[in-house]
Amino acid sequence: MFHLFKEKYILDDHYEQHRMAAEKEPLLNIGAMLLEYNQYRDSLTLKSRLQVKQLEPLLNNAWQVFDKASCIELLDELLELPNQQKYRDYINAILLQRQNVNQLAYEVLVAPAHLYTYLEKNCQTLFEQSGKAFDRIEFDGIGNVSAWDIERAGLVARYAFNIGWLTEEETFYHLEKSFQLAKANYQNWADYYVAYMKARTLFYEERETDYIDYVLTLKKLYKSTDFFCLKYPLNN
């Protein structure tokens, strides 16, 4: 989307000025992947570097939310994890290698599993350094795609705060709820983020290579110990 800051993340003046209290920092894992994908260097603070005039059209056009009421309605809907519930049979059909259901998703996720191959190339060593074993068996075993709804809720809540639709208290209420759902559904952040990318392929991708930028974004997160997915494990 935006990709305004391609350089390596640094703990700059923006971070120092807007950093959160330590007890709230772990909740900023929620939405971090999407924030980093949209605009590198923006996930470690609740305050965005983007201006309201940049954020509001994104929420209007991509999410069909236009004010506080419609924003909260969407957040409540996402945190019911509708895609995991409504499309369970579809998800299972792809992951059980029924290529006739969605040929693109089958190629990216199952055989020859392009997403896994690219994750292995870019992230396997980084995952292992953080204590997460990662191989094709682990990848294939991720069938819960709740992260798709949880991560998107994090982005919406955080951008809604910057627009002024949500207070800081309301934003952290939704991030805390999202965080607890992540803990209930995943053992670690790597599984959570891989699940998000698998779900994006299942529900959204239109080209076989759409996952590439997301893998590279995940690589950036795992290369720096400053990122909260490394500082604060999902489940101890």
Residue frames as a rotation matrix with the C-alpha (Angstrom) as fourth column:
MET 1
0.565 0.825 0.000 0.00
0.825 -0.565 0.000 0.00
0.000 0.000 -1.000 0.00
PHE 2
0.973 -0.157 -0.168 2.09
-0.131 -0.979 0.156 2.90
-0.189 -0.129 -0.973 1.29
HIS 3
0.540 -0.834 0.112 5.66
0.841 0.538 -0.048 1.53
-0.021 0.120 0.993 1.58
LEU 4
0.924 -0.127 0.361 6.96
-0.058 -0.979 -0.195 4.98
0.378 0.159 -0.912 2.51
PHE 5
0.414 -0.790 0.453 9.87
-0.897 -0.269 0.350 3.90
-0.154 -0.551 -0.820 4.68
LYS 6
0.824 -0.107 -0.557 11.95
-0.194 0.869 -0.455 1.18
0.533 0.483 0.695 3.10
GLU 7
-0.141 -0.982 0.123 15.04
-0.520 -0.033 -0.853 1.67
0.842 -0.184 -0.506 5.24
LYS 8
-0.372 -0.095 -0.923 15.86
0.520 0.803 -0.292 -0.43
0.769 -0.589 -0.249 8.26
TYR 9
0.699 0.713 0.056 13.92
0.298 -0.362 0.883 0.32
0.650 -0.601 -0.466 11.39
ILE 10
-0.587 -0.809 -0.032 15.66
0.373 -0.236 -0.897 2.46
0.718 -0.539 0.440 14.01
LEU 11
0.163 0.588 -0.792 14.51
0.987 -0.100 0.129 3.55
-0.004 -0.803 -0.596 17.45
ASP 12
-0.537 -0.400 0.743 14.26
0.581 -0.814 -0.018 7.15
0.611 0.422 0.669 16.40
ASP 13
-0.979 0.120 0.165 12.72
-0.195 -0.784 -0.590 10.29
0.059 -0.610 0.791 17.91
HIS 14
-0.188 0.970 -0.152 9.21
-0.715 -0.029 0.698 9.22
0.673 0.240 0.699 16.90
TYR 15
0.125 0.184 -0.975 9.55
0.336 0.917 0.216 6.01
0.934 -0.355 0.053 18.89
GLU 16
-0.724 -0.489 -0.487 11.09
0.605 -0.110 -0.789 7.73
0.332 -0.865 0.375 21.90
GLN 17
-0.868 0.424 0.259 8.36
-0.462 -0.880 -0.107 10.38
0.183 -0.212 0.960 21.91
HIS 18
0.007 0.994 -0.105 5.42
-0.940 0.042 0.338 7.98
0.340 0.097 0.935 21.51
ARG 19
-0.667 -0.289 -0.686 6.59
-0.131 0.953 -0.274 4.71
0.733 -0.093 -0.674 23.09
MET 20
0.425 0.903 0.063 4.07
-0.355 0.102 0.929 2.96
0.833 -0.418 0.364 25.30
ALA 21
0.181 -0.273 0.945 4.41
-0.971 0.106 0.216 1.77
-0.159 -0.956 -0.246 28.88
ALA 22
-0.749 -0.646 -0.149 6.08
-0.662 0.740 0.120 -1.64
0.033 0.189 -0.981 29.16
GLU 23
-0.603 0.560 0.568 2.87
0.013 0.719 -0.695 -3.41
-0.798 -0.412 -0.441 30.20
LYS 24
0.484 0.827 -0.284 1.14
-0.265 -0.171 -0.949 -2.23
-0.834 0.535 0.136 27.03
GLU 25
-0.220 -0.668 -0.711 3.97
-0.890 -0.161 0.427 -2.92
-0.400 0.726 -0.559 24.58
PRO 26
-0.808 -0.137 0.573 3.16
0.013 0.968 0.250 -6.64
-0.589 0.210 -0.780 24.13
LEU 27
0.162 0.968 0.192 -0.27
0.380 0.119 -0.917 -5.73
-0.911 0.221 -0.349 22.77
LEU 28
0.343 -0.082 -0.936 1.39
-0.680 -0.709 -0.187 -3.88
-0.648 0.700 -0.299 19.89
ASN 29
-0.778 -0.454 0.434 2.28
-0.078 0.755 0.651 -7.23
-0.623 0.473 -0.623 18.38
ILE 30
-0.039 0.863 0.503 -1.32
0.743 0.362 -0.563 -7.22
-0.668 0.352 -0.655 17.13
GLY 31
0.915 0.398 -0.068 -1.41
0.223 -0.640 -0.735 -5.47
-0.336 0.658 -0.674 13.78
ALA 32
0.236 -0.911 -0.338 2.40
-0.265 -0.395 0.880 -5.25
-0.935 -0.118 -0.334 13.57
MET 33
-0.388 -0.377 0.841 2.69
0.613 0.575 0.541 -7.32
-0.688 0.726 0.008 10.41
LEU 34
0.351 0.625 0.697 0.17
0.936 -0.253 -0.245 -5.18
0.023 0.738 -0.674 8.53
LEU 35
0.903 -0.067 -0.423 1.55
0.036 -0.972 0.230 -1.90
-0.427 -0.223 -0.876 9.83
GLU 36
-0.065 -0.997 -0.039 5.06
-0.121 -0.031 0.992 -2.88
-0.991 0.069 -0.118 8.82
TYR 37
-0.282 0.035 0.959 3.79
0.859 0.455 0.235 -4.03
-0.428 0.890 -0.159 5.43
ASN 38
0.690 0.641 0.336 1.95
0.723 -0.635 -0.273 -0.75
0.038 0.432 -0.901 4.86
GLN 39
0.697 -0.454 0.555 4.67
-0.302 -0.888 -0.347 1.50
0.651 0.074 -0.756 6.25
TYR 40
0.213 -0.696 -0.686 7.95
0.666 0.617 -0.419 0.21
0.714 -0.368 0.595 7.61
ARG 41
-0.769 -0.639 -0.029 9.06
0.372 -0.409 -0.833 1.48
0.521 -0.651 0.552 11.05
ASP 42
-0.464 0.653 0.598 5.56
-0.571 -0.737 0.361 2.17
0.677 -0.174 0.715 12.31
SER 43
0.206 0.681 -0.702 4.57
0.050 0.710 0.703 -0.82
0.977 -0.180 0.112 14.44
LEU 44
-0.429 -0.491 -0.759 6.36
0.722 0.319 -0.614 -0.08
0.543 -0.811 0.218 17.73
THR 45
-0.964 0.199 -0.174 4.15
-0.043 -0.768 -0.639 2.85
-0.261 -0.609 0.749 18.65
LEU 46
-0.144 0.978 0.151 0.41
0.780 0.206 -0.590 3.32
-0.608 0.033 -0.793 18.82
LYS 47
0.419 0.208 -0.884 0.88
-0.182 -0.934 -0.306 6.73
-0.889 0.289 -0.354 17.25
SER 48
0.487 -0.182 0.854 1.28
0.800 0.486 -0.353 6.46
-0.351 0.855 0.382 13.49
ARG 49
-0.583 -0.719 -0.378 3.64
0.375 -0.651 0.660 8.51
-0.721 0.243 0.649 11.36
LEU 50
-0.667 0.393 0.634 0.88
0.660 -0.083 0.746 8.76
0.346 0.916 -0.204 8.77
GLN 51
-0.931 0.365 -0.006 -1.50
-0.341 -0.875 -0.344 11.70
-0.131 -0.318 0.939 8.81
VAL 52
-0.297 0.915 0.274 -5.26
-0.025 0.279 -0.960 11.45
-0.955 -0.292 -0.060 9.17
LYS 53
0.326 0.455 -0.829 -5.71
-0.783 -0.361 -0.506 12.42
-0.529 0.814 0.238 5.52
GLN 54
-0.464 -0.526 -0.713 -3.74
-0.810 0.578 0.101 9.30
0.359 0.624 -0.694 4.58
LEU 55
-0.982 0.025 0.186 -5.36
-0.081 0.837 -0.542 6.91
-0.169 -0.547 -0.820 7.05
GLU 56
-0.306 0.952 0.007 -9.00
-0.391 -0.119 -0.913 7.85
-0.868 -0.282 0.409 6.73
PRO 57
0.176 0.392 -0.903 -9.33
-0.984 0.060 -0.165 7.01
-0.010 0.918 0.396 3.00
LEU 58
-0.732 -0.490 -0.473 -7.69
-0.493 0.861 -0.128 3.65
0.470 0.140 -0.872 3.69
LEU 59
-0.876 0.447 0.181 -10.31
0.094 0.526 -0.845 2.74
-0.473 -0.723 -0.503 6.28
ASN 60
-0.058 0.883 -0.466 -13.10
-0.649 -0.389 -0.654 4.22
-0.759 0.264 0.595 4.16
ASN 61
0.158 0.106 -0.982 -12.18
-0.980 0.140 -0.143 2.42
0.122 0.984 0.126 0.95
ALA 62
-0.604 -0.508 -0.614 -10.64
-0.474 0.848 -0.236 -0.83
0.640 0.149 -0.754 2.15
TRP 63
-0.955 0.134 -0.265 -12.86
0.290 0.614 -0.734 -1.46
0.064 -0.778 -0.625 5.14
GLN 64
-0.261 0.902 0.343 -16.05
0.282 -0.268 0.921 0.53
0.923 0.337 -0.184 4.52
VAL 65
0.156 0.273 -0.949 -15.85
0.986 -0.109 0.130 2.17
-0.068 -0.956 -0.286 7.93
PHE 66
-0.060 -0.029 0.998 -16.53
0.532 -0.847 0.008 5.89
0.845 0.531 0.066 8.18
ASP 67
0.138 0.130 0.982 -16.92
-0.656 -0.731 0.189 6.73
0.742 -0.670 -0.015 11.85
LYS 68
-0.631 -0.438 0.640 -16.57
-0.775 0.317 -0.547 5.37
0.037 -0.841 -0.539 15.36
ALA 69
0.178 0.800 0.573 -19.79
-0.743 0.491 -0.455 3.36
-0.645 -0.345 0.682 15.31
SER 70
0.877 0.162 -0.452 -19.03
-0.452 0.595 -0.665 1.53
0.161 0.787 0.595 12.08
CYS 71
-0.107 -0.983 -0.147 -15.45
-0.686 0.180 -0.705 0.97
0.720 0.026 -0.694 13.23
ILE 72
-0.533 -0.052 0.844 -16.51
-0.789 0.390 -0.474 -0.68
-0.305 -0.919 -0.249 16.50
GLU 73
0.589 0.794 0.149 -19.08
-0.638 0.570 -0.518 -2.76
-0.497 0.210 0.842 14.62
LEU 74
0.615 -0.435 -0.657 -16.35
-0.491 0.441 -0.752 -4.04
0.617 0.785 0.058 12.31
LEU 75
-0.458 -0.843 0.281 -13.96
-0.746 0.193 -0.637 -4.76
0.483 -0.502 -0.718 15.18
ASP 76
-0.148 0.490 0.859 -16.62
-0.787 0.468 -0.403 -6.70
-0.599 -0.735 0.316 17.04
GLU 77
0.842 0.480 -0.245 -17.35
-0.517 0.594 -0.616 -8.71
-0.150 0.645 0.749 13.89
LEU 78
0.274 -0.824 -0.496 -13.68
-0.572 0.275 -0.773 -9.47
0.773 0.495 -0.396 13.19
LEU 79
-0.614 -0.592 0.522 -13.07
-0.750 0.233 -0.619 -10.61
0.244 -0.772 -0.587 16.75
GLU 80
0.420 0.714 0.561 -15.79
-0.696 0.650 -0.306 -13.21
-0.583 -0.262 0.769 16.38
LEU 81
-0.583 -0.788 0.198 -13.30
-0.411 0.496 0.765 -14.80
-0.701 0.365 -0.613 13.93
PRO 82
0.376 0.917 -0.132 -15.88
-0.594 0.129 -0.794 -15.13
-0.711 0.377 0.593 11.14
ASN 83
0.238 -0.281 -0.930 -13.58
-0.928 0.216 -0.303 -16.57
0.286 0.935 -0.210 8.47
GLN 84
-0.838 -0.540 0.072 -12.37
-0.530 0.778 -0.338 -19.46
0.126 -0.322 -0.938 10.60
GLN 85
-0.522 0.712 0.469 -15.95
-0.175 0.449 -0.876 -20.30
-0.835 -0.540 -0.110 11.47
LYS 86
0.398 0.826 -0.399 -17.78
-0.538 -0.142 -0.831 -19.65
-0.744 0.545 0.388 8.20
TYR 87
0.578 -0.227 -0.784 -15.22
-0.777 0.138 -0.614 -21.08
0.247 0.964 -0.097 5.79
ARG 88
0.076 -0.559 0.826 -13.89
-0.711 0.551 0.438 -24.05
-0.699 -0.620 -0.355 7.75
ASP 89
0.574 0.199 0.794 -14.86
0.259 0.876 -0.406 -26.52
-0.777 0.439 0.452 5.00
TYR 90
0.968 -0.245 0.051 -13.22
-0.045 -0.372 -0.927 -24.39
0.246 0.895 -0.371 2.31
ILE 91
0.339 -0.885 0.320 -10.04
-0.941 -0.316 0.123 -24.03
-0.008 -0.343 -0.939 4.36
ASN 92
0.090 -0.274 0.958 -9.87
-0.416 0.863 0.286 -27.74
-0.905 -0.424 -0.036 5.01
ALA 93
0.875 0.284 0.392 -10.53
0.216 0.495 -0.841 -28.54
-0.433 0.821 0.372 1.35
ILE 94
0.740 -0.669 -0.070 -7.44
-0.483 -0.457 -0.747 -26.59
0.468 0.587 -0.661 0.28
LEU 95
0.026 -0.804 0.594 -5.24
-0.997 0.019 0.069 -27.87
-0.067 -0.594 -0.802 3.07
LEU 96
0.204 0.097 0.974 -6.34
-0.207 0.977 -0.054 -31.43
-0.957 -0.191 0.219 2.32
GLN 97
-0.693 -0.718 -0.072 -4.98
-0.157 0.053 0.986 -30.90
-0.704 0.694 -0.149 -1.21
ARG 98
0.126 0.772 0.623 -8.21
0.777 0.314 -0.546 -30.61
-0.617 0.553 -0.560 -3.16
GLN 99
-0.741 -0.640 -0.206 -6.76
0.390 -0.659 0.643 -28.50
-0.547 0.396 0.737 -5.92
ASN 100
-0.506 0.607 0.613 -10.06
0.730 -0.078 0.679 -28.14
0.460 0.791 -0.403 -7.78
VAL 101
0.343 0.671 -0.657 -11.38
0.912 -0.405 0.062 -25.79
-0.224 -0.621 -0.751 -5.04
ASN 102
0.933 -0.158 -0.322 -8.93
-0.191 -0.979 -0.072 -22.96
-0.304 0.129 -0.944 -5.71
GLN 103
0.753 -0.644 0.135 -6.01
0.571 0.538 -0.620 -23.63
0.326 0.544 0.773 -8.04
LEU 104
0.257 -0.687 0.679 -4.00
-0.212 -0.726 -0.654 -20.55
0.943 0.025 -0.332 -7.01
ALA 105
0.445 -0.046 0.894 -4.30
-0.892 -0.117 0.438 -21.29
0.085 -0.992 -0.093 -3.30
TYR 106
0.972 -0.072 0.222 -3.45
0.045 0.991 0.124 -24.92
-0.229 -0.111 0.967 -3.93
GLU 107
0.549 -0.811 0.202 -0.23
0.477 0.106 -0.872 -24.00
0.686 0.575 0.445 -5.74
VAL 108
0.117 -0.519 0.847 0.83
-0.486 -0.774 -0.407 -21.42
0.866 -0.363 -0.343 -3.15
LEU 109
0.209 0.083 0.974 -0.01
-0.977 -0.017 0.211 -23.46
0.034 -0.996 0.078 -0.05
VAL 110
0.720 0.247 0.648 0.02
-0.392 0.916 0.087 -27.15
-0.572 -0.317 0.756 -0.92
ALA 111
0.116 -0.682 0.722 1.95
0.580 0.637 0.509 -28.28
-0.807 0.359 0.470 -3.98
PRO 112
0.150 -0.877 -0.457 4.56
0.573 0.454 -0.682 -27.08
0.806 -0.160 0.570 -4.67
ALA 113
0.660 0.185 -0.728 3.87
0.747 -0.268 0.609 -24.84
-0.082 -0.945 -0.315 -1.65
HIS 114
0.137 -0.607 0.783 5.47
0.535 -0.620 -0.574 -21.62
0.833 0.498 0.240 -2.88
LEU 115
0.643 0.150 0.751 4.74
-0.433 -0.737 0.518 -19.82
0.632 -0.658 -0.409 0.38
TYR 116
0.940 -0.324 0.108 6.54
0.089 0.537 0.839 -22.47
-0.329 -0.779 0.534 2.42
THR 117
0.417 -0.827 0.377 9.53
0.896 0.305 -0.323 -22.48
0.152 0.473 0.868 0.08
TYR 118
0.145 -0.336 0.931 9.91
0.198 -0.912 -0.360 -18.71
0.969 0.237 -0.066 0.32
LEU 119
0.819 0.163 0.550 9.44
-0.492 -0.294 0.820 -18.75
0.295 -0.942 -0.161 4.10
GLU 120
0.835 -0.549 0.021 12.05
0.485 0.755 0.441 -21.48
-0.259 -0.358 0.897 4.40
LYS 121
0.203 -0.789 0.580 14.51
0.813 -0.194 -0.548 -19.48
0.545 0.583 0.602 2.32
ASN 122
-0.072 -0.193 0.979 14.02
-0.002 -0.981 -0.194 -16.19
0.997 -0.016 0.071 4.16
CYS 123
0.230 0.369 0.900 12.78
-0.796 -0.461 0.392 -16.99
0.560 -0.807 0.188 7.66
GLN 124
0.725 0.147 -0.673 13.62
0.124 0.933 0.337 -20.54
0.678 -0.327 0.658 8.73
THR 125
-0.248 -0.906 -0.343 16.98
0.653 0.105 -0.750 -19.62
0.715 -0.410 0.566 10.29
LEU 126
-0.655 0.056 0.754 15.47
-0.388 -0.881 -0.271 -16.56
0.649 -0.470 0.599 11.98
PHE 127
0.496 0.867 0.054 12.61
-0.577 0.283 0.766 -18.65
0.648 -0.411 0.641 13.38
GLU 128
0.532 -0.338 -0.776 15.06
0.494 0.869 -0.040 -21.23
0.688 -0.362 0.629 14.71
GLN 129
-0.582 -0.790 0.194 17.19
0.349 -0.458 -0.818 -18.52
0.735 -0.408 0.542 16.33
SER 130
-0.440 0.510 0.739 14.09
-0.753 -0.657 0.005 -17.36
0.488 -0.555 0.673 18.19
GLY 131
-0.783 0.016 0.621 13.34
-0.458 0.661 -0.594 -20.89
-0.420 -0.750 -0.511 19.35
LYS 132
0.315 0.949 -0.001 10.72
-0.615 0.203 -0.762 -21.86
-0.723 0.241 0.647 16.77
ALA 133
-0.630 -0.454 0.630 11.29
0.139 0.732 0.667 -25.04
-0.764 0.507 -0.398 14.77
PHE 134
0.277 0.715 -0.641 10.00
-0.602 -0.391 -0.696 -24.65
-0.749 0.579 0.322 11.23
ASP 135
-0.878 -0.448 0.171 9.72
-0.131 0.567 0.813 -27.25
-0.461 0.691 -0.557 8.51
ARG 136
-0.735 0.607 -0.303 7.17
-0.408 -0.039 0.912 -28.43
0.541 0.794 0.276 5.96
ILE 137
-0.433 0.588 -0.683 5.37
0.693 0.702 0.164 -30.55
0.576 -0.402 -0.712 8.56
GLU 138
-0.575 0.175 -0.799 5.00
0.608 -0.562 -0.561 -27.54
-0.547 -0.809 0.217 10.86
PHE 139
-0.886 0.204 -0.418 3.84
-0.394 -0.805 0.443 -25.38
-0.246 0.557 0.793 7.95
ASP 140
-0.637 0.660 -0.398 1.26
-0.104 0.438 0.893 -27.88
0.764 0.610 -0.210 6.74
GLY 141
-0.510 0.409 -0.757 -0.02
0.807 0.532 -0.257 -28.30
0.298 -0.742 -0.601 10.28
ILE 142
-0.842 0.218 -0.493 -1.18
0.067 -0.865 -0.497 -24.69
-0.535 -0.451 0.714 10.54
GLY 143
-0.639 0.686 0.349 -4.86
0.660 0.255 0.707 -24.92
0.396 0.682 -0.615 9.66
ASN 144
0.258 0.677 -0.690 -6.30
0.894 -0.438 -0.096 -22.35
-0.367 -0.592 -0.718 12.04
VAL 145
-0.410 -0.408 0.816 -6.49
0.776 -0.625 0.077 -19.04
0.479 0.665 0.573 10.16
SER 146
0.558 0.654 -0.511 -7.94
0.829 -0.466 0.310 -16.93
-0.035 -0.597 -0.802 12.97
ALA 147
-0.277 -0.772 -0.572 -4.89
0.648 -0.590 0.481 -14.68
-0.709 -0.238 0.664 12.65
TRP 148
-0.610 0.112 0.784 -6.44
0.706 -0.373 0.602 -13.29
0.360 0.921 0.148 9.45
ASP 149
0.418 0.853 0.312 -9.25
0.514 -0.505 0.693 -11.65
0.749 -0.130 -0.650 11.42
ILE 150
0.624 -0.216 -0.751 -7.17
0.721 -0.212 0.659 -10.86
-0.301 -0.953 0.024 14.52
GLU 151
-0.436 -0.899 -0.047 -4.37
0.785 -0.405 0.468 -9.10
-0.440 0.167 0.882 12.65
ARG 152
-0.473 0.330 0.817 -6.76
0.572 -0.591 0.569 -7.04
0.671 0.736 0.091 10.55
ALA 153
0.674 0.705 -0.221 -8.62
0.602 -0.350 0.718 -6.00
0.429 -0.617 -0.660 13.70
GLY 154
0.206 -0.695 -0.689 -5.32
0.804 -0.281 0.524 -4.76
-0.558 -0.662 0.501 15.09
LEU 155
-0.738 -0.469 0.486 -4.68
0.673 -0.571 0.471 -2.60
0.056 0.674 0.736 12.04
VAL 156
-0.024 0.828 0.560 -8.19
0.509 -0.472 0.720 -1.13
0.860 0.302 -0.411 12.07
ALA 157
0.716 0.316 -0.622 -8.08
0.693 -0.222 0.686 -0.37
0.079 -0.922 -0.378 15.80
ARG 158
-0.091 -0.859 -0.503 -4.68
0.793 -0.368 0.486 1.28
-0.602 -0.355 0.715 15.64
TYR 159
-0.787 -0.144 0.600 -5.48
0.542 -0.626 0.561 3.41
0.295 0.766 0.571 12.62
ALA 160
0.256 0.947 0.194 -8.87
0.595 -0.312 0.741 4.33
0.762 -0.074 -0.643 14.12
PHE 161
0.422 -0.219 -0.880 -7.03
0.824 -0.313 0.473 5.64
-0.379 -0.924 0.049 17.18
ASN 162
-0.618 -0.778 -0.113 -4.89
0.638 -0.580 0.506 7.87
-0.459 0.240 0.855 14.97
ILE 163
-0.508 0.539 0.672 -7.94
0.496 -0.455 0.740 9.22
0.704 0.709 -0.036 13.18
GLY 164
-0.889 0.177 0.422 -9.57
-0.428 -0.649 -0.629 10.00
0.163 -0.740 0.653 16.52
TRP 165
-0.002 0.930 -0.368 -12.43
-0.510 0.315 0.800 7.51
0.860 0.189 0.474 16.30
LEU 166
0.630 0.144 -0.763 -11.15
0.465 0.716 0.520 5.52
0.622 -0.683 0.384 19.28
THR 167
0.722 -0.430 0.542 -9.57
-0.679 -0.591 0.436 6.69
0.132 -0.683 -0.719 22.50
GLU 168
-0.361 -0.909 -0.207 -6.36
-0.763 0.416 -0.495 5.09
0.536 -0.021 -0.844 23.70
GLU 169
-0.539 0.225 0.812 -8.36
-0.633 0.527 -0.567 3.17
-0.555 -0.820 -0.141 26.30
GLU 170
0.575 0.817 0.039 -10.81
-0.545 0.418 -0.727 1.88
-0.610 0.397 0.685 23.69
THR 171
0.432 -0.493 -0.755 -7.97
-0.770 0.235 -0.594 0.92
0.470 0.838 -0.278 21.35
PHE 172
-0.655 -0.747 0.114 -6.17
-0.685 0.522 -0.508 -1.08
0.320 -0.411 -0.854 24.00
TYR 173
-0.059 0.723 0.688 -9.43
-0.658 0.490 -0.571 -2.75
-0.750 -0.487 0.447 24.96
HIS 174
0.860 0.408 -0.307 -9.67
-0.486 0.468 -0.738 -4.15
-0.157 0.784 0.601 21.43
LEU 175
0.111 -0.893 -0.435 -5.94
-0.718 0.231 -0.657 -4.95
0.687 0.385 -0.616 21.25
GLU 176
-0.583 -0.275 0.764 -6.14
-0.779 0.457 -0.430 -6.81
-0.231 -0.846 -0.481 24.57
LYS 177
0.406 0.807 0.429 -9.12
-0.520 0.590 -0.617 -8.79
-0.751 0.028 0.660 23.32
SER 178
0.772 -0.190 -0.607 -7.23
-0.554 0.268 -0.788 -9.54
0.312 0.945 0.101 20.10
PHE 179
-0.269 -0.957 0.106 -4.12
-0.855 0.187 -0.483 -10.54
0.443 -0.220 -0.869 22.04
GLN 180
-0.311 0.225 0.924 -6.06
-0.686 0.619 -0.381 -13.02
-0.658 -0.752 -0.038 24.15
LEU 181
0.802 0.597 -0.013 -7.55
-0.406 0.529 -0.746 -14.56
-0.439 0.603 0.666 21.01
ALA 182
0.401 -0.754 -0.520 -4.05
-0.689 0.125 -0.714 -14.90
0.603 0.644 -0.470 19.54
LYS 183
-0.525 -0.602 0.601 -2.85
-0.851 0.367 -0.376 -16.62
0.006 -0.709 -0.705 22.73
ALA 184
0.091 0.672 0.735 -5.83
-0.571 0.640 -0.514 -18.98
-0.816 -0.373 0.442 22.64
ASN 185
0.912 0.405 -0.069 -5.23
-0.256 0.429 -0.866 -19.99
-0.322 0.807 0.495 19.02
TYR 186
0.651 -0.741 -0.165 -1.43
-0.074 0.155 -0.985 -20.02
0.756 0.653 0.046 18.58
GLN 187
0.714 -0.474 -0.515 1.63
0.698 0.422 0.579 -21.11
-0.056 -0.773 0.632 20.53
ASN 188
-0.234 -0.867 -0.440 3.97
0.626 -0.481 0.614 -18.47
-0.744 -0.131 0.655 19.09
TRP 189
0.188 0.286 -0.939 4.10
-0.325 -0.885 -0.335 -15.41
-0.927 0.368 -0.074 16.87
ALA 190
-0.792 -0.518 -0.322 5.67
-0.474 0.191 0.860 -17.27
-0.384 0.834 -0.397 13.96
ASP 191
-0.736 0.591 0.331 2.66
0.646 0.759 0.081 -19.59
-0.203 0.274 -0.940 13.68
TYR 192
0.125 0.805 -0.580 0.35
0.473 -0.562 -0.678 -16.58
-0.872 -0.190 -0.451 14.03
TYR 193
-0.043 -0.191 -0.981 2.00
-0.583 -0.792 0.180 -14.65
-0.811 0.580 -0.077 11.20
VAL 194
-0.964 -0.261 -0.042 2.29
-0.196 0.599 0.776 -17.70
-0.177 0.757 -0.629 8.93
ALA 195
-0.436 0.883 0.172 -1.40
0.773 0.465 -0.432 -18.39
-0.461 -0.056 -0.885 9.56
TYR 196
0.190 0.470 -0.862 -2.20
-0.045 -0.873 -0.486 -14.82
-0.981 0.131 -0.145 8.52
MET 197
-0.468 -0.457 -0.757 -0.30
-0.739 -0.267 0.618 -15.27
-0.484 0.849 -0.213 5.26
LYS 198
-0.944 0.203 0.259 -1.95
0.287 0.892 0.348 -18.62
-0.160 0.403 -0.901 4.55
ALA 199
-0.074 0.985 -0.156 -5.36
0.691 -0.062 -0.720 -17.05
-0.719 -0.162 -0.676 5.12
ARG 200
-0.008 0.022 -1.000 -4.53
-0.434 -0.901 -0.017 -14.12
-0.901 0.434 0.017 2.88
THR 201
-0.899 -0.334 -0.282 -3.80
-0.406 0.397 0.823 -16.60
-0.163 0.855 -0.492 0.11
LEU 202
-0.738 0.649 0.184 -7.06
0.628 0.761 -0.165 -18.45
-0.247 -0.006 -0.969 0.76
PHE 203
0.134 0.934 -0.330 -9.29
0.792 -0.301 -0.531 -15.38
-0.596 -0.190 -0.781 0.84
TYR 204
0.607 0.125 -0.784 -7.62
0.035 -0.991 -0.131 -12.51
-0.794 0.053 -0.606 -0.95
GLU 205
-0.362 -0.897 -0.252 -4.68
-0.193 -0.193 0.962 -13.15
-0.912 0.397 -0.103 -3.25
GLU 206
0.761 0.616 -0.202 -5.12
-0.264 0.010 -0.964 -12.84
-0.592 0.787 0.171 -6.99
ARG 207
0.539 -0.669 -0.511 -1.54
-0.642 0.066 -0.764 -13.57
0.545 0.740 -0.394 -8.12
GLU 208
0.758 -0.248 -0.604 0.76
0.366 0.927 0.079 -16.44
0.540 -0.281 0.793 -7.28
THR 209
-0.253 -0.965 -0.067 3.47
0.695 -0.133 -0.707 -14.06
0.674 -0.225 0.704 -6.02
ASP 210
0.375 0.482 0.792 1.38
-0.102 -0.828 0.552 -11.83
0.922 -0.288 -0.261 -3.75
TYR 211
0.927 0.025 -0.373 2.85
0.344 0.334 0.877 -13.43
0.147 -0.942 0.301 -0.63
ILE 212
0.189 -0.980 0.054 6.43
0.774 0.115 -0.623 -12.30
0.605 0.160 0.780 -1.35
ASP 213
-0.217 -0.275 0.937 6.29
-0.180 -0.932 -0.315 -8.84
0.960 -0.236 0.153 0.22
TYR 214
0.721 0.529 0.448 4.63
-0.542 0.029 0.840 -10.29
0.431 -0.848 0.308 3.32
VAL 215
0.778 -0.523 -0.349 7.42
0.596 0.790 0.144 -12.82
0.201 -0.320 0.926 3.77
LEU 216
-0.181 -0.889 0.420 10.03
0.601 -0.438 -0.668 -10.09
0.778 0.132 0.614 3.42
THR 217
0.137 0.319 0.938 8.12
-0.532 -0.775 0.342 -8.00
0.836 -0.546 0.063 5.97
LEU 218
0.975 0.221 -0.019 8.11
-0.117 0.586 0.802 -10.92
0.189 -0.780 0.597 8.38
LYS 219
0.370 -0.918 -0.143 11.84
0.800 0.393 -0.454 -11.34
0.473 0.054 0.879 7.81
LYS 220
-0.240 -0.427 0.872 12.38
-0.006 -0.897 -0.441 -7.71
0.971 -0.112 0.213 8.84
LEU 221
0.607 0.539 0.583 10.40
-0.598 -0.173 0.783 -8.26
0.523 -0.824 0.217 12.03
TYR 222
0.984 -0.158 -0.083 12.45
0.178 0.817 0.548 -11.31
-0.018 -0.554 0.832 12.99
LYS 223
0.258 -0.948 0.185 15.83
0.644 0.026 -0.765 -9.78
0.720 0.316 0.617 12.12
SER 224
-0.398 -0.370 0.839 15.55
-0.247 -0.838 -0.487 -7.13
0.884 -0.401 0.242 14.85
THR 225
-0.548 0.150 -0.823 15.26
0.745 0.536 -0.398 -7.88
0.381 -0.831 -0.405 18.56
ASP 226
-0.971 0.230 -0.057 13.55
-0.185 -0.887 -0.423 -4.49
-0.148 -0.401 0.904 18.94
PHE 227
-0.421 0.872 -0.249 10.37
-0.553 -0.029 0.833 -5.90
0.719 0.488 0.494 17.47
PHE 228
-0.201 0.403 0.893 7.83
-0.976 -0.002 -0.218 -6.98
-0.086 -0.915 0.393 20.03
CYS 229
0.775 0.472 -0.421 7.22
-0.526 0.850 -0.016 -10.42
0.351 0.234 0.907 18.54
LEU 230
0.117 -0.810 -0.574 10.71
0.247 0.584 -0.774 -11.25
0.962 -0.051 0.268 19.79
LYS 231
-0.682 -0.386 0.622 10.70
-0.415 -0.495 -0.763 -9.21
0.602 -0.778 0.177 23.00
TYR 232
-0.392 0.663 0.638 7.36
-0.819 0.064 -0.570 -10.58
-0.419 -0.746 0.518 24.19
PRO 233
-0.994 0.030 -0.105 6.61
-0.020 0.894 0.447 -14.26
0.107 0.447 -0.888 23.45
LEU 234
-0.298 0.954 -0.026 2.99
-0.560 -0.152 0.815 -15.05
0.773 0.257 0.580 22.74
ASN 235
0.870 0.492 -0.032 2.87
-0.279 0.544 0.791 -17.94
0.407 -0.679 0.611 25.20
ASN 236
0.064 -0.892 0.448 5.61
-0.981 -0.138 -0.135 -18.41
0.183 -0.431 -0.884 27.78
